Amino acid sequence: MFTSVALLTLALGIGANAAIFSIVNGVVLQPLAYSKPEQLMHLVTQYPRTPRFRVSTPEYVEFREMNRSFSAVGAYVEGEADVTGGERPRRVRMASVDRRLLDALGIQAAQGRLFAPDETEVTGNEILTTAILSHELWQSAFGGRPMIGQTMEVDGVRREVIGIMPPGAALKDQRTEIWLPLGLNPANRQNRGSHGLFLIGRLRDGITQQSAQTELDALIESWGERVGVADHVFTPLTENGGHILHMMPLQQEIVGDAGRSIWVLQAAVVFVLLIACANLANLLLARGETRHQEFAIRRALGASHGRLLRQFMTEGVLLSISGGILGVGLARAGVGALVTAYPTSLPRASEVSVNAPVLLWTFAIAMATGMFFGLAPIMQTRAQRLLTTLKQGGSKGATRAARQTIRRGLVVAEVSLAVMLVIGAGLLLRTVLNLTHVNAGFVPTRLVTFSMRFSGTAYQESPARVQAWQRILGKIGAIPGVESATAMRGLPPNRPSNSINTDIENYTAPPGGPNEVVNYDQSVLSGYFETMGIPVVAGRGFEQTDAASAGRVVVVNETFVRTFLAGQNPVGQRLRRLGWYDAAWWTVIGVARDVKQGGVDRETGTELYFLAEQAERSGPLAMPTTMNVVLRTTLPAVALAQTLERVVKEVDPAIPIVRLREMDEVFAESISRPRLLSQLVGAFAALALLLAAVGTYGVLAYMVAARRREIGIRMVLGADRLAVLAQVMKQGLLLTSAGVVIGCGGALVLTRLMAALLFGVQPTDAATLVTAIATITLVSAAACWLPAWRASRVDPIVMLRYE
């Protein structure tokens, strides 16, 4: 029984540590799968008070020519593409790159070749027609058949496959399936305000990040002078303006803010392991009480103190390694289930596995754990105490105040660690509940969504795309059970910012800002506000007659009005959206309620809504190829799947439907990372609570067993059963109280480090603290009750006769 309990405790403690360390190793510690990954830097544009953004083509070309710190700098654009040529049309993850990016990453083709330098740049309007497949797409879509030199259709364009990437090759963490040439024109330095590129550079050998940053700062200081341009050039950031080229290691860019969450998980499982060690130390102390005579005889026969110490260490390490082996099995199962259930919640999830570094870590903590709790019985081997044991002929009198103090101290430590975990889990649970109840600005219930892409040669012109969308929506709206349907560029509540330069009539940016940069724009089709359930709080929304109207109209959100039109009537104001092919003025006809676009935990940004039927007049950038269809319906997504596929095939059989799902699922996915964190920390807190309860029970049960004679005498002298029950309960609850006090103090310190992970709740939230304390007290009281009840049932006559 002792071995079974010890192995189970160790398997849980070590297994949890191995599982979470596999995440730490795969996401944070393991280098990226590129040659010399520490030399790779990610570069983006940064404005004051706005998220990091893309880089314009002129800025990229100028930086490529001026810098001396990078051996190669390349540009890329991420997105999706529709591929035909396999068994069925499919939507794949795409990266449009220039050759210099592939040089910077150091990727080589497994078959065929990569793009030649002249195959990723253009001099005019020519269309590039080559492609490189990932190993995974080559296998899944084309069955691994020879593809070099073969053609396939990508977004309606016939492209020649010139290469196959090696397994696992990807851009950043996107599991890229197809690589296309970017098609930049380095000679065109005109459109400096159109930011569309991300950059990756490789530092030269011997160049540090600090020296490269120093050079970059110097370039930004004099950028305009170097290129002979005054507008839309990099300038140092100030409170009111400027924009810079921001550089950070590529791995840091990929991991992002997930690193903090992962380290919180690692700290949580370390607490669980410490509680497990304390439990095992108590087990060994109790077991050691029954082995006093054995220890005494060994010392009498000549065994030294060191010899007994080696015996304890050997027993502890053997137990710990055995528990570690079981823990590795639990870790493998747990990691597999975690990656399957949350494939997009962790960066680099495909690289998370129980591999050699994780096994070495597991072996190390198993050895350390075995040595830690293996030392527990050492105090029972002092020669004088063993001599007393021999004289007494057994284990009587072996229980000493010092040993009881240690055991009680271990219980207090267990409870205090459990308190910290339970409070942390409570705060994270409150965070998820708060995120779940955030008003996103629209009504997600009874909404079904999917994505489509009209990008073939038949849809190169914006009017053709508009007509195709109108046909699709007309057919979808006629499906029984569908109340209304619309389409939009970006799907809330979690999409990237556009950061649009905008000219707003009757607004001049004050010295303290904000500047005329709008966070989001949204091209929508008719019926958008009605279908999404977004109220128009002033003016009106779009009407059917607006599509054919000569006057161009736009709807803004409440944050836009507060930011740029405070104190004015927004209806009738005019603005220009810069960066499109024309600079037409748009008249504000309405104000829509704020909608969460950049995440439910983020502040709402400024937003513009354009009617796609009008926006297409401003060129192809205004009418996107990919849009999200949303329909309000009484039917679930599964019931609509076949009907929707039939409707789409009637319009164009080469276009696939992707990501068909309920909008509630989209909303849940937007908070999947905090939900994952709260669930894991909650599970570890529950495990810690269970182990602490077991530890409390064990100590009290041993104390009752050791005092049975004393309890019998008390009851003979008149103590009633209720008094005995209360006394034992009091001893247990005093230990719990001490642990709660210490744990609350530790939690107040540690939860402040979690503040960035919380939403709508403070680290010192009183309700969470009270609930956590009440929970731990109830669990501890339950653990104390059984030994106390047993003590109250002692038959004094039988006990005294036995003695």
Order of alpha helices (4+ residues) and beta strands (2+ residues): alpha-beta-beta-alpha-beta-beta-alpha-beta-beta-alpha-beta-beta-beta-beta-alpha-alpha-beta-alpha-alpha-alpha-alpha-alpha-alpha-alpha-beta-alpha-beta-beta-beta-beta-alpha-beta-beta-alpha-beta-beta-beta-alpha-beta-alpha-beta-alpha-alpha-alpha-alpha-alpha-alpha
